[in-house]
Amino acid sequence: MQLEYSDLDLMKRIIGKDASALELLYSRYERVMYSFAYRIVKDAMAAEEVVQELFMRIWKSAERYDLREGKISTWLFAITRNIAIDVLRKQKSRMPVPPANEEKLQLVIAENADTEEMVELQWMGEQVRSALDKLNEEQQEVIELIYYQGYTHQDVSNIQSIPLGTVKSRVRLALHHLRAKLPNLGKEGISG
Amino acid sequence: MNEQHEEICEWLELYALKGLSEMENKQFETHLVECPACREKLIELENMTDLLPLASEQIDVPVGMKERVLGHVLNSGNPAQDSRMVSPPYNKPAISRRFFMNGLSAAAVILLVISSFLYVDNRNLEQELAEREELVDRLQLALSDMTGPVEEPIQPTVIVTLNPEAEDIVSKGLASIVIDQRGTHLLVMAEDLPELEGEQAFQVWLLDEGTPRNAGTFLAHQGTGAFYYTIESDRYDRVVITVEPDAHGSMPRGYAILSAKI
């Protein structure tokens, strides 16, 4: 019988420098984190480097994760975003990057979704994508520029030549619409 | 509630989406400590923004990525503090800054230690390289001595005929003494040598007033054999070839077949 370790179990073992636990966590999140990194950096090699840096930090500093608070998947996503945005910021000419070409994205069947958590994450992902698609274009743009490309509201104001107040109101409306479209997901957050 | 407070409250959604500058973030985190309404709303909003990574289309990872990433991570050496971890929670900025500075200090110490090791290691390598180069020079010199062309023509100073030690021995041979830049050499050539049995060997002895000194052993090919030996002394007065039961004796055990006065 194969034991199913929770993320928390794995993190505790990783803190104890258990390499097999790191491998298990990696296998569990490889595709999800890579896809998120790719969503931001839009380059396969750079996305792999982001994932590598993510797991380097987990391996070297797992003890910095407070086991009492927060979801591990949320923590991993936050680190991945920080690393990926850093990669974007290091690019010399910092211009807004268009969303990844859909043709380049190879959709895959959930073959790696061998855990309940992964199935849940993928299902939630579909819900969130659907909700984002229903936002108007302006709201989608501010989320793209701020969350996925790491710009501040001041940057967005400059890039789009709109007042700061307009950026703020678009963000507020976007998040409130998302909450309305994803009421249950928003309350429970990501499991882990 | 003053005007400035209300203004900062309006940053709530921008903070949740991570759209504030670094300085604005700090201001808002300070504000959160004293604004329970924002703290409450922030929890709800972050539950929402935490879902945004999931909106990424799932794509195939590159072939071999797992091996590359884990190989790199697990072979990366000793754990070290990394100051670039996820941003600190709003209620622990002071602690996080201290941790950050400690991390920097630790990183500096680690760098210093590594640099010291690298410096010492580099010095050791340089010393080892110098020793190796000196050894190579010496070996090349020795090799050139061994293989280099002989500048002067070799002329034997002594050539003597090796005579049979018994009437029934048909063997014959010559012993020559050659002196060159590298020393004094004894050259022995013999033919019609008796056939050896088992571990038997021919052995050459140099005698100093009757005291034998082992010069070495040789075997024959179709009754003919040759031998070369560098002599470190000129006190020898006779050369003798014997048949020995094996090639390992330091004193004669067999019988003499050829000899000559030198």
Interface residues (C-beta under 8 A of the other chain):
Chain A: K17 A19 L22 E23 Y26 S27 E30 R31 V32 Y34 S35 F36 Y38 R39 A44 E48 V51 Q52 F55 M56 R57 W59 K60 S61 R64 K71 T74 W75 F77 A78 I79 T80 R81 N82 I83 D86 A100 E102 L105 Q106 L107 V108 A110 L121 Q122 M124 G125 V128 R129 L132 V142 I143 I146 Y147 Y148 G150 Y151 T152 H153 Q154 V156 V167 K168 V171 R172 L175 L178 R179 L182 L185 G186 K187 E188 G189 I190
Chain B: E10 W11 E13 L14 A16 L17 K18 G19 L20 S21 E24 E44 L45 E46 N47 M48 T49 D50 L51 L52 P53 L54 A55 S56 E57 Q58 I59 D60 V61 P62 M65 K66 R68 V69 L70 H72 V73 L74 S76 P79 A80 Q81 D82 R84 M85 V86 S87 F99
